[in-house]
Amino acid sequence: MAKQQSFADKVAKAAMVKGSKCHVCGEVFQPILMVTSEKSPQTGSWKFNERRVQVCKCNEKKVYA
Ligand SMILES: [Zn+2]
């Protein structure tokens, strides 16, 4: 019983740590993976950049535009 309790506590704590809040709008950041493609001027081949972005109400319009 006590073990289950502490496990649930750990899960709850982990979830809280994961979702950090924006101090401007108070929304929990949504981590998203943005993939952008770039053409290399040297080789002319396309490469993909993966970028992790934290989205909240302040920048969601910019990110999803
Ligand atoms: Zn915000």
PDB file of the backbone (N, CA, C, O) and the ligand in Angstrom, with CONECT records:
HET     ZN  A 101       1
ATOM      1  N   MET A   1       0.831  -1.210   0.000  1.00  0.00           N
ATOM      2  CA  MET A   1       0.000   0.000   0.000  1.00  0.00           C
ATOM      3  C   MET A   1       0.863   1.257   0.000  1.00  0.00           C
ATOM      4  O   MET A   1       0.669   2.178  -0.793  1.00  0.00           O
ATOM      5  N   ALA A   2       1.836   1.256   0.933  1.00  0.00           N
ATOM      6  CA  ALA A   2       2.710   2.420   1.016  1.00  0.00           C
ATOM      7  C   ALA A   2       3.540   2.565  -0.258  1.00  0.00           C
ATOM      8  O   ALA A   2       3.813   3.674  -0.717  1.00  0.00           O
ATOM      9  N   LYS A   3       3.934   1.419  -0.819  1.00  0.00           N
ATOM     10  CA  LYS A   3       4.738   1.445  -2.044  1.00  0.00           C
ATOM     11  C   LYS A   3       3.956   2.061  -3.206  1.00  0.00           C
ATOM     12  O   LYS A   3       4.463   2.897  -3.954  1.00  0.00           O
ATOM     13  N   GLN A   4       2.709   1.619  -3.328  1.00  0.00           N
ATOM     14  CA  GLN A   4       1.875   2.145  -4.405  1.00  0.00           C
ATOM     15  C   GLN A   4       1.710   3.654  -4.267  1.00  0.00           C
ATOM     16  O   GLN A   4       1.736   4.396  -5.249  1.00  0.00           O
ATOM     17  N   GLN A   5       1.543   4.079  -3.038  1.00  0.00           N
ATOM     18  CA  GLN A   5       1.361   5.509  -2.775  1.00  0.00           C
ATOM     19  C   GLN A   5       2.568   6.299  -3.271  1.00  0.00           C
ATOM     20  O   GLN A   5       2.425   7.315  -3.951  1.00  0.00           O
ATOM     21  N   SER A   6       3.765   5.813  -2.918  1.00  0.00           N
ATOM     22  CA  SER A   6       4.958   6.562  -3.284  1.00  0.00           C
ATOM     23  C   SER A   6       5.168   6.529  -4.798  1.00  0.00           C
ATOM     24  O   SER A   6       5.678   7.486  -5.380  1.00  0.00           O
ATOM     25  N   PHE A   7       4.776   5.433  -5.426  1.00  0.00           N
ATOM     26  CA  PHE A   7       4.906   5.364  -6.882  1.00  0.00           C
ATOM     27  C   PHE A   7       4.011   6.415  -7.541  1.00  0.00           C
ATOM     28  O   PHE A   7       4.426   7.126  -8.456  1.00  0.00           O
ATOM     29  N   ALA A   8       2.790   6.492  -7.057  1.00  0.00           N
ATOM     30  CA  ALA A   8       1.853   7.484  -7.592  1.00  0.00           C
ATOM     31  C   ALA A   8       2.392   8.900  -7.364  1.00  0.00           C
ATOM     32  O   ALA A   8       2.271   9.770  -8.226  1.00  0.00           O
ATOM     33  N   ASP A   9       2.984   9.108  -6.196  1.00  0.00           N
ATOM     34  CA  ASP A   9       3.581  10.416  -5.909  1.00  0.00           C
ATOM     35  C   ASP A   9       4.685  10.751  -6.904  1.00  0.00           C
ATOM     36  O   ASP A   9       4.779  11.876  -7.395  1.00  0.00           O
ATOM     37  N   LYS A  10       5.522   9.748  -7.194  1.00  0.00           N
ATOM     38  CA  LYS A  10       6.628   9.966  -8.117  1.00  0.00           C
ATOM     39  C   LYS A  10       6.099  10.351  -9.494  1.00  0.00           C
ATOM     40  O   LYS A  10       6.600  11.279 -10.129  1.00  0.00           O
ATOM     41  N   VAL A  11       5.086   9.629  -9.941  1.00  0.00           N
ATOM     42  CA  VAL A  11       4.511   9.905 -11.259  1.00  0.00           C
ATOM     43  C   VAL A  11       3.953  11.321 -11.299  1.00  0.00           C
ATOM     44  O   VAL A  11       4.166  12.061 -12.259  1.00  0.00           O
ATOM     45  N   ALA A  12       3.244  11.679 -10.253  1.00  0.00           N
ATOM     46  CA  ALA A  12       2.645  13.012 -10.197  1.00  0.00           C
ATOM     47  C   ALA A  12       3.727  14.081 -10.201  1.00  0.00           C
ATOM     48  O   ALA A  12       3.593  15.109 -10.865  1.00  0.00           O
ATOM     49  N   LYS A  13       4.811  13.831  -9.449  1.00  0.00           N
ATOM     50  CA  LYS A  13       5.905  14.800  -9.391  1.00  0.00           C
ATOM     51  C   LYS A  13       6.588  14.920 -10.741  1.00  0.00           C
ATOM     52  O   LYS A  13       6.910  16.023 -11.184  1.00  0.00           O
ATOM     53  N   ALA A  14       6.810  13.780 -11.402  1.00  0.00           N
ATOM     54  CA  ALA A  14       7.467  13.785 -12.704  1.00  0.00           C
ATOM     55  C   ALA A  14       6.639  14.580 -13.700  1.00  0.00           C
ATOM     56  O   ALA A  14       7.182  15.334 -14.508  1.00  0.00           O
ATOM     57  N   ALA A  15       5.324  14.410 -13.641  1.00  0.00           N
ATOM     58  CA  ALA A  15       4.448  15.136 -14.560  1.00  0.00           C
ATOM     59  C   ALA A  15       4.528  16.630 -14.305  1.00  0.00           C
ATOM     60  O   ALA A  15       4.470  17.436 -15.233  1.00  0.00           O
ATOM     61  N   MET A  16       4.662  16.989 -13.036  1.00  0.00           N
ATOM     62  CA  MET A  16       4.722  18.407 -12.696  1.00  0.00           C
ATOM     63  C   MET A  16       6.032  19.033 -13.159  1.00  0.00           C
ATOM     64  O   MET A  16       6.055  20.163 -13.646  1.00  0.00           O
ATOM     65  N   VAL A  17       7.116  18.288 -13.001  1.00  0.00           N
ATOM     66  CA  VAL A  17       8.416  18.814 -13.411  1.00  0.00           C
ATOM     67  C   VAL A  17       8.457  18.978 -14.924  1.00  0.00           C
ATOM     68  O   VAL A  17       9.022  19.940 -15.444  1.00  0.00           O
ATOM     69  N   LYS A  18       7.853  18.028 -15.617  1.00  0.00           N
ATOM     70  CA  LYS A  18       7.880  18.021 -17.084  1.00  0.00           C
ATOM     71  C   LYS A  18       7.177  19.259 -17.648  1.00  0.00           C
ATOM     72  O   LYS A  18       7.657  19.886 -18.592  1.00  0.00           O
ATOM     73  N   GLY A  19       6.032  19.595 -17.051  1.00  0.00           N
ATOM     74  CA  GLY A  19       5.277  20.718 -17.590  1.00  0.00           C
ATOM     75  C   GLY A  19       5.642  22.006 -16.889  1.00  0.00           C
ATOM     76  O   GLY A  19       5.020  22.373 -15.893  1.00  0.00           O
ATOM     77  N   SER A  20       6.645  22.696 -17.399  1.00  0.00           N
ATOM     78  CA  SER A  20       6.994  23.973 -16.790  1.00  0.00           C
ATOM     79  C   SER A  20       6.070  25.053 -17.334  1.00  0.00           C
ATOM     80  O   SER A  20       5.659  25.023 -18.494  1.00  0.00           O
ATOM     81  N   LYS A  21       5.766  25.973 -16.492  1.00  0.00           N
ATOM     82  CA  LYS A  21       4.784  26.999 -16.861  1.00  0.00           C
ATOM     83  C   LYS A  21       5.455  28.277 -17.326  1.00  0.00           C
ATOM     84  O   LYS A  21       6.519  28.661 -16.840  1.00  0.00           O
ATOM     85  N   CYS A  22       4.811  28.917 -18.269  1.00  0.00           N
ATOM     86  CA  CYS A  22       5.256  30.232 -18.716  1.00  0.00           C
ATOM     87  C   CYS A  22       4.890  31.243 -17.641  1.00  0.00           C
ATOM     88  O   CYS A  22       3.775  31.234 -17.118  1.00  0.00           O
ATOM     89  N   HIS A  23       5.829  32.107 -17.319  1.00  0.00           N
ATOM     90  CA  HIS A  23       5.542  33.083 -16.262  1.00  0.00           C
ATOM     91  C   HIS A  23       4.778  34.276 -16.792  1.00  0.00           C
ATOM     92  O   HIS A  23       4.344  35.129 -16.019  1.00  0.00           O
ATOM     93  N   VAL A  24       4.609  34.346 -18.101  1.00  0.00           N
ATOM     94  CA  VAL A  24       3.870  35.468 -18.695  1.00  0.00           C
ATOM     95  C   VAL A  24       2.380  35.156 -18.772  1.00  0.00           C
ATOM     96  O   VAL A  24       1.554  35.917 -18.267  1.00  0.00           O
ATOM     97  N   CYS A  25       2.034  34.025 -19.410  1.00  0.00           N
ATOM     98  CA  CYS A  25       0.626  33.711 -19.607  1.00  0.00           C
ATOM     99  C   CYS A  25       0.131  32.639 -18.642  1.00  0.00           C
ATOM    100  O   CYS A  25      -1.075  32.424 -18.523  1.00  0.00           O
ATOM    101  N   GLY A  26       1.052  31.964 -17.952  1.00  0.00           N
ATOM    102  CA  GLY A  26       0.653  30.946 -16.989  1.00  0.00           C
ATOM    103  C   GLY A  26       0.278  29.613 -17.599  1.00  0.00           C
ATOM    104  O   GLY A  26      -0.144  28.702 -16.887  1.00  0.00           O
ATOM    105  N   GLU A  27       0.424  29.485 -18.914  1.00  0.00           N
ATOM    106  CA  GLU A  27       0.135  28.226 -19.598  1.00  0.00           C
ATOM    107  C   GLU A  27       1.312  27.273 -19.442  1.00  0.00           C
ATOM    108  O   GLU A  27       2.465  27.692 -19.341  1.00  0.00           O
ATOM    109  N   VAL A  28       0.992  25.970 -19.423  1.00  0.00           N
ATOM    110  CA  VAL A  28       2.053  24.969 -19.395  1.00  0.00           C
ATOM    111  C   VAL A  28       2.631  24.839 -20.803  1.00  0.00           C
ATOM    112  O   VAL A  28       1.897  24.724 -21.785  1.00  0.00           O
ATOM    113  N   PHE A  29       3.942  24.861 -20.876  1.00  0.00           N
ATOM    114  CA  PHE A  29       4.592  24.752 -22.179  1.00  0.00           C
ATOM    115  C   PHE A  29       4.317  23.399 -22.814  1.00  0.00           C
ATOM    116  O   PHE A  29       4.343  22.364 -22.147  1.00  0.00           O
ATOM    117  N   GLN A  30       4.056  23.424 -24.104  1.00  0.00           N
ATOM    118  CA  GLN A  30       3.915  22.193 -24.872  1.00  0.00           C
ATOM    119  C   GLN A  30       5.196  22.008 -25.681  1.00  0.00           C
ATOM    120  O   GLN A  30       5.476  22.796 -26.584  1.00  0.00           O
ATOM    121  N   PRO A  31       5.970  20.979 -25.366  1.00  0.00           N
ATOM    122  CA  PRO A  31       7.172  20.768 -26.167  1.00  0.00           C
ATOM    123  C   PRO A  31       6.812  20.136 -27.509  1.00  0.00           C
ATOM    124  O   PRO A  31       6.225  19.055 -27.547  1.00  0.00           O
ATOM    125  N   ILE A  32       7.152  20.786 -28.581  1.00  0.00           N
ATOM    126  CA  ILE A  32       6.900  20.209 -29.896  1.00  0.00           C
ATOM    127  C   ILE A  32       8.199  20.122 -30.675  1.00  0.00           C
ATOM    128  O   ILE A  32       9.162  20.838 -30.400  1.00  0.00           O
ATOM    129  N   LEU A  33       8.201  19.235 -31.645  1.00  0.00           N
ATOM    130  CA  LEU A  33       9.375  19.055 -32.483  1.00  0.00           C
ATOM    131  C   LEU A  33       9.105  19.711 -33.826  1.00  0.00           C
ATOM    132  O   LEU A  33       8.218  19.294 -34.571  1.00  0.00           O
ATOM    133  N   MET A  34       9.881  20.743 -34.124  1.00  0.00           N
ATOM    134  CA  MET A  34       9.715  21.413 -35.408  1.00  0.00           C
ATOM    135  C   MET A  34      10.785  20.928 -36.364  1.00  0.00           C
ATOM    136  O   MET A  34      11.973  20.915 -36.042  1.00  0.00           O
ATOM    137  N   VAL A  35      10.343  20.532 -37.539  1.00  0.00           N
ATOM    138  CA  VAL A  35      11.290  20.078 -38.550  1.00  0.00           C
ATOM    139  C   VAL A  35      11.322  21.089 -39.683  1.00  0.00           C
ATOM    140  O   VAL A  35      10.303  21.378 -40.310  1.00  0.00           O
ATOM    141  N   THR A  36      12.497  21.613 -39.929  1.00  0.00           N
ATOM    142  CA  THR A  36      12.653  22.552 -41.035  1.00  0.00           C
ATOM    143  C   THR A  36      13.626  21.958 -42.041  1.00  0.00           C
ATOM    144  O   THR A  36      14.550  21.235 -41.668  1.00  0.00           O
ATOM    145  N   SER A  37      13.421  22.258 -43.298  1.00  0.00           N
ATOM    146  CA  SER A  37      14.318  21.761 -44.335  1.00  0.00           C
ATOM    147  C   SER A  37      15.156  22.919 -44.872  1.00  0.00           C
ATOM    148  O   SER A  37      14.667  24.033 -45.061  1.00  0.00           O
ATOM    149  N   GLU A  38      16.392  22.630 -45.104  1.00  0.00           N
ATOM    150  CA  GLU A  38      17.306  23.649 -45.622  1.00  0.00           C
ATOM    151  C   GLU A  38      18.070  23.083 -46.803  1.00  0.00           C
ATOM    152  O   GLU A  38      18.529  21.941 -46.775  1.00  0.00           O
ATOM    153  N   LYS A  39      18.199  23.893 -47.837  1.00  0.00           N
ATOM    154  CA  LYS A  39      19.005  23.455 -48.970  1.00  0.00           C
ATOM    155  C   LYS A  39      20.421  23.983 -48.792  1.00  0.00           C
ATOM    156  O   LYS A  39      20.643  25.181 -48.616  1.00  0.00           O
ATOM    157  N   SER A  40      21.355  23.071 -48.841  1.00  0.00           N
ATOM    158  CA  SER A  40      22.738  23.475 -48.667  1.00  0.00           C
ATOM    159  C   SER A  40      23.240  24.176 -49.915  1.00  0.00           C
ATOM    160  O   SER A  40      23.154  23.614 -51.007  1.00  0.00           O
ATOM    161  N   PRO A  41      23.759  25.379 -49.785  1.00  0.00           N
ATOM    162  CA  PRO A  41      24.240  26.107 -50.961  1.00  0.00           C
ATOM    163  C   PRO A  41      25.460  25.444 -51.588  1.00  0.00           C
ATOM    164  O   PRO A  41      25.692  25.592 -52.788  1.00  0.00           O
ATOM    165  N   GLN A  42      26.241  24.719 -50.799  1.00  0.00           N
ATOM    166  CA  GLN A  42      27.444  24.082 -51.324  1.00  0.00           C
ATOM    167  C   GLN A  42      27.121  22.836 -52.150  1.00  0.00           C
ATOM    168  O   GLN A  42      27.586  22.677 -53.279  1.00  0.00           O
ATOM    169  N   THR A  43      26.319  21.968 -51.557  1.00  0.00           N
ATOM    170  CA  THR A  43      26.079  20.676 -52.207  1.00  0.00           C
ATOM    171  C   THR A  43      24.759  20.658 -52.963  1.00  0.00           C
ATOM    172  O   THR A  43      24.555  19.791 -53.813  1.00  0.00           O
ATOM    173  N   GLY A  44      23.863  21.589 -52.677  1.00  0.00           N
ATOM    174  CA  GLY A  44      22.560  21.611 -53.328  1.00  0.00           C
ATOM    175  C   GLY A  44      21.615  20.536 -52.834  1.00  0.00           C
ATOM    176  O   GLY A  44      20.548  20.328 -53.411  1.00  0.00           O
ATOM    177  N   SER A  45      22.004  19.849 -51.761  1.00  0.00           N
ATOM    178  CA  SER A  45      21.146  18.790 -51.233  1.00  0.00           C
ATOM    179  C   SER A  45      20.362  19.306 -50.033  1.00  0.00           C
ATOM    180  O   SER A  45      20.793  20.229 -49.341  1.00  0.00           O
ATOM    181  N   TRP A  46      19.213  18.699 -49.802  1.00  0.00           N
ATOM    182  CA  TRP A  46      18.362  19.125 -48.703  1.00  0.00           C
ATOM    183  C   TRP A  46      18.761  18.434 -47.421  1.00  0.00           C
ATOM    184  O   TRP A  46      19.080  17.245 -47.406  1.00  0.00           O
ATOM    185  N   LYS A  47      18.739  19.183 -46.365  1.00  0.00           N
ATOM    186  CA  LYS A  47      18.935  18.555 -45.054  1.00  0.00           C
ATOM    187  C   LYS A  47      17.830  19.027 -44.124  1.00  0.00           C
ATOM    188  O   LYS A  47      17.255  20.102 -44.298  1.00  0.00           O
ATOM    189  N   PHE A  48      17.554  18.200 -43.141  1.00  0.00           N
ATOM    190  CA  PHE A  48      16.467  18.499 -42.223  1.00  0.00           C
ATOM    191  C   PHE A  48      17.004  18.825 -40.845  1.00  0.00           C
ATOM    192  O   PHE A  48      17.851  18.118 -40.298  1.00  0.00           O
ATOM    193  N   ASN A  49      16.498  19.895 -40.311  1.00  0.00           N
ATOM    194  CA  ASN A  49      16.865  20.275 -38.952  1.00  0.00           C
ATOM    195  C   ASN A  49      15.698  20.020 -38.024  1.00  0.00           C
ATOM    196  O   ASN A  49      14.566  20.415 -38.303  1.00  0.00           O
ATOM    197  N   GLU A  50      15.984  19.361 -36.924  1.00  0.00           N
ATOM    198  CA  GLU A  50      14.951  19.151 -35.917  1.00  0.00           C
ATOM    199  C   GLU A  50      15.211  20.091 -34.760  1.00  0.00           C
ATOM    200  O   GLU A  50      16.333  20.217 -34.268  1.00  0.00           O
ATOM    201  N   ARG A  51      14.157  20.739 -34.345  1.00  0.00           N
ATOM    202  CA  ARG A  51      14.304  21.740 -33.299  1.00  0.00           C
ATOM    203  C   ARG A  51      13.187  21.527 -32.289  1.00  0.00           C
ATOM    204  O   ARG A  51      12.024  21.397 -32.671  1.00  0.00           O
ATOM    205  N   ARG A  52      13.523  21.490 -31.018  1.00  0.00           N
ATOM    206  CA  ARG A  52      12.508  21.384 -29.983  1.00  0.00           C
ATOM    207  C   ARG A  52      12.084  22.776 -29.554  1.00  0.00           C
ATOM    208  O   ARG A  52      12.911  23.611 -29.187  1.00  0.00           O
ATOM    209  N   VAL A  53      10.777  23.011 -29.606  1.00  0.00           N
ATOM    210  CA  VAL A  53      10.261  24.328 -29.260  1.00  0.00           C
ATOM    211  C   VAL A  53       9.248  24.191 -28.137  1.00  0.00           C
ATOM    212  O   VAL A  53       8.412  23.288 -28.155  1.00  0.00           O
ATOM    213  N   GLN A  54       9.321  25.080 -27.166  1.00  0.00           N
ATOM    214  CA  GLN A  54       8.348  25.113 -26.082  1.00  0.00           C
ATOM    215  C   GLN A  54       7.267  26.117 -26.465  1.00  0.00           C
ATOM    216  O   GLN A  54       7.528  27.307 -26.642  1.00  0.00           O
ATOM    217  N   VAL A  55       6.064  25.607 -26.587  1.00  0.00           N
ATOM    218  CA  VAL A  55       4.973  26.460 -27.056  1.00  0.00           C
ATOM    219  C   VAL A  55       4.030  26.798 -25.909  1.00  0.00           C
ATOM    220  O   VAL A  55       3.605  25.914 -25.164  1.00  0.00           O
ATOM    221  N   CYS A  56       3.707  28.065 -25.772  1.00  0.00           N
ATOM    222  CA  CYS A  56       2.669  28.515 -24.862  1.00  0.00           C
ATOM    223  C   CYS A  56       1.837  29.555 -25.592  1.00  0.00           C
ATOM    224  O   CYS A  56       2.018  29.764 -26.792  1.00  0.00           O
ATOM    225  N   LYS A  57       0.942  30.200 -24.891  1.00  0.00           N
ATOM    226  CA  LYS A  57       0.045  31.154 -25.560  1.00  0.00           C
ATOM    227  C   LYS A  57       0.799  32.336 -26.155  1.00  0.00           C
ATOM    228  O   LYS A  57       0.339  32.948 -27.119  1.00  0.00           O
ATOM    229  N   CYS A  58       1.953  32.657 -25.582  1.00  0.00           N
ATOM    230  CA  CYS A  58       2.706  33.819 -26.059  1.00  0.00           C
ATOM    231  C   CYS A  58       3.256  33.607 -27.465  1.00  0.00           C
ATOM    232  O   CYS A  58       3.313  34.549 -28.255  1.00  0.00           O
ATOM    233  N   ASN A  59       3.663  32.374 -27.785  1.00  0.00           N
ATOM    234  CA  ASN A  59       4.322  32.191 -29.076  1.00  0.00           C
ATOM    235  C   ASN A  59       3.625  31.194 -29.988  1.00  0.00           C
ATOM    236  O   ASN A  59       4.150  30.875 -31.054  1.00  0.00           O
ATOM    237  N   GLU A  60       2.445  30.689 -29.595  1.00  0.00           N
ATOM    238  CA  GLU A  60       1.812  29.652 -30.412  1.00  0.00           C
ATOM    239  C   GLU A  60       1.427  30.180 -31.801  1.00  0.00           C
ATOM    240  O   GLU A  60       1.487  29.443 -32.786  1.00  0.00           O
ATOM    241  N   LYS A  61       1.040  31.433 -31.873  1.00  0.00           N
ATOM    242  CA  LYS A  61       0.652  31.992 -33.172  1.00  0.00           C
ATOM    243  C   LYS A  61       1.852  32.070 -34.102  1.00  0.00           C
ATOM    244  O   LYS A  61       1.746  31.815 -35.301  1.00  0.00           O
ATOM    245  N   LYS A  62       3.000  32.429 -33.525  1.00  0.00           N
ATOM    246  CA  LYS A  62       4.221  32.494 -34.324  1.00  0.00           C
ATOM    247  C   LYS A  62       4.651  31.100 -34.776  1.00  0.00           C
ATOM    248  O   LYS A  62       5.049  30.890 -35.922  1.00  0.00           O
ATOM    249  N   VAL A  63       4.558  30.152 -33.837  1.00  0.00           N
ATOM    250  CA  VAL A  63       5.063  28.805 -34.124  1.00  0.00           C
ATOM    251  C   VAL A  63       4.190  28.107 -35.155  1.00  0.00           C
ATOM    252  O   VAL A  63       4.703  27.448 -36.060  1.00  0.00           O
ATOM    253  N   TYR A  64       2.874  28.245 -35.026  1.00  0.00           N
ATOM    254  CA  TYR A  64       1.980  27.507 -35.913  1.00  0.00           C
ATOM    255  C   TYR A  64       1.658  28.282 -37.193  1.00  0.00           C
ATOM    256  O   TYR A  64       0.992  27.754 -38.084  1.00  0.00           O
ATOM    257  N   ALA A  65       2.120  29.507 -37.290  1.00  0.00           N
ATOM    258  CA  ALA A  65       1.798  30.315 -38.478  1.00  0.00           C
ATOM    259  C   ALA A  65       2.423  29.721 -39.739  1.00  0.00           C
ATOM    260  O   ALA A  65       2.256  30.269 -40.829  1.00  0.00           O
TER     261      ALA A  65
HETATM  262 ZN    ZN A 101       3.420  32.359 -22.362  1.00  0.00          ZN2+
END
